[in-house]
Amino acid sequence: MNSWLLIGGSATGLAASLAGAGSSNSPEPASFTQPGNTEFSDNFREQGDATSPSFYQTSEYLNRTDLDTIKAKEAYANIAAFNSSTGALQGGAGITIAILDTGVDATHPDLNENILPPCETGLPCSEHYSISDPNGHGTHVAGIAAAEKNTSGIHGVAFNARILPGCAYVRGGCYQEPVGNGELMLWSASNGASVANMSYAFTQGGRTKVASDIAGPNPDYNHDELKNHLFGSESEDAASDYQQARAALQQGLVTIVAAGNFDHYLVGNTPETEQPSVMSMAPLIYADSSIKHDLDYQWLTVINTNNQGGRALSSHACGDAAEFCISAPGSAVTSTYPGGSYQPLSGTSMATPQVSGAFALVAAAFPNLKLPSDNRQRDVCQQGHPRYNRNQCHSKAVVNRLLTSATDLGVEGTDSVYGRGLLNLDAATSLIGTAQLHTSSGTTLRLGENQLDHSFILGNEIEKQLSGIHFIVVDSYDNAGFIYPATYLLSNGDQNPTVIDSSTYLRRSLGKDRSYTAHINENLSFNVNPFDQVHSQIQAHYKLKYSLGPNTSLSIGYGNKNYGSFTSSSGHTSLDHFHISQAFHHPLAHFQTHGHSVQYKYHFPDKSVLTAETYHGKVSENISAHSSPLSTTTMSINLTRPITKDITGSFVLGGMRENKSLLASHGSGIWSTANGSSTMLIGTRIHYQLSPSLQLLMSYYQLSTEPEQFSELLEISDDIIANAFSSGLLIQGNDHWEYGLLITQPTRLQSGEAALDLPVRYNNDELSYQKFNINLEPGGHHMEYELVATWSSEKHPLSFKINLLKITDHGNIPDNDDTIALLNLSFAF
């Protein structure tokens, strides 16, 4: 059996002439700062937010410039955001990397805590186990993959992974007896390794031996001699290298192999240097063998890129292995070296452990990965398939994620130089597909479909409570679990703004009644209130009124609805265009703007008035910011009658049906309001004429809303209570002055609860759910306090009005306060 030659480890600046040049001696490492040792300062410490990439820019991290190339700090931050609920572990914790090389110096302070003790599993392991390294190559490779994070020196890609130090049959290494690849792989898997790093290859004439050196140009990869460079021919003998390799793969072992180096100045670029080492070609060489499915997505080859992201001069290309080849930085990588030192070395030997560490990092971060639905191994990896093996399928899913998330280099797509592209750990630990929310009953919802556009009746209390809740979403691509704050369940669009829109109040101040009535006959009249381009608050409204008798009328209306307010018994003061606050607005009318109505009115002999009305229209934009119009249907009965000579009272009974909303809030997904809601209203109004010049007005309404069941994840209480009230004093002053003092609380939710049943952790492969109770009552209390003064000239068409308005907790959002002063001077021509 031929021995292998290390294919990395050349001194910085001498990589092309030394790495893989066919010499029987491994290259002598060069010093980075002084002979024999690279020294570091330790000026950086972790501080701040662990979910921020800057948190990981410690001295250990910065002493390795290659970590930024593969976006390692971004990956660590991503994983920190997952937390243990998804089963995610940081830094490759729980994963063992077999370093099959020249041995590993277990006394190195950056490696000693991560190296597995001899025979820890109780299985025979001493034959290939070595905690000494006569060469230095294996120690350097081990540090790149999994050096400790201990505030000194450097740290590995997977700094919490365990290292299984193994002896491969390489020149100058710790083991000089022939040993097969399959035997080493089974030894690795049997001792707990999930990934085996092989930074060695056969060499030939200043470069790495490739398939064409053995099987001729355009080689037939089924050539028996090619198999002899890997596991030998297919065999049923359990002791054969072939069956040992198969057994290791079926335990889930992934093997990462170096593509190989060549002496660029001696050999130059040749057809052979455009292909990777013969060992890289295992999936092609065994494509017609029983091991082919096991090798698929469990055998990777790695080429070396320089600091600029291009192919290193000394690196073989991916060639025919492009589909299972990935690029990684392997130039001047500083890592551990025997004797407690550090050295910068170059070669595909240094690029390969980047990927081995990356595998450990991603495998630990996503313990529940599955192959995507379009993957060629997906059927085999479905539970219930006779060949299903959880460990093996998880390993394949991790490799698939590494390949899929790689940054494209060179020719677009997979190419023969860079293969699948540059290792990108940020992308490998991020969402690839769409975020999905799984219900406890097995239904799958897309996260982007779960949105709530809430009305001001609810305020922002739901958002505040959701901000303290986190749940698991699953990547539609491969089942990767991510932690999201529950605020992602709300709309990403603009909610009702917290900034108070003073123009709304201004339009109310400018509003005028410009209606015209045409009497068609003694029983029929037609009223038109045209659109006012100046006073845009006044929209067109049409009403046809028919007198059924001296005390009875029937009206049909179309257009914009008036909110409705009190009119003084004297007829001098109407609140319609007197105030700018929401005082005395009818709560049900507040849910509607443009629509059509039918009204019946009857006057009793005792001056009582019965009014019955039904209305169908759109929800006001002032109450809901939903992008498409929502509609409601209301019915109300109002009985107004004199209680005494000075007191008039009204009793109001009404109902509302919202076709796709809940108190003007609209939702989709888990918040779906597609089934609408029903509301009952009861209210009373009092008009007390305290004196000829002084009036007291009061109103109170209570709404009881019953929502339809929202979704499997969301339950809302059957009885949601909201209320609204207003009170005011109107004063008829001297010299045509009128004054008003008004206090109002617009419609606000008073009580109501909801419960969200969200996935919060994994129990093995199954999601576990937790119910979160949400108090729907808003934290703020929207109140409006208004002082009004008006004056009109008796001799001239001149009028004056001033409104002073104090608003607290606008939109029921705490501390969202404002003060508005409006001065209106009118002169009629």
Disulfide bonds with the S-S distance in Angstrom:
Cys167-Cys174 1.86
Cys318-Cys325 1.99
Cys381-Cys393 2.08
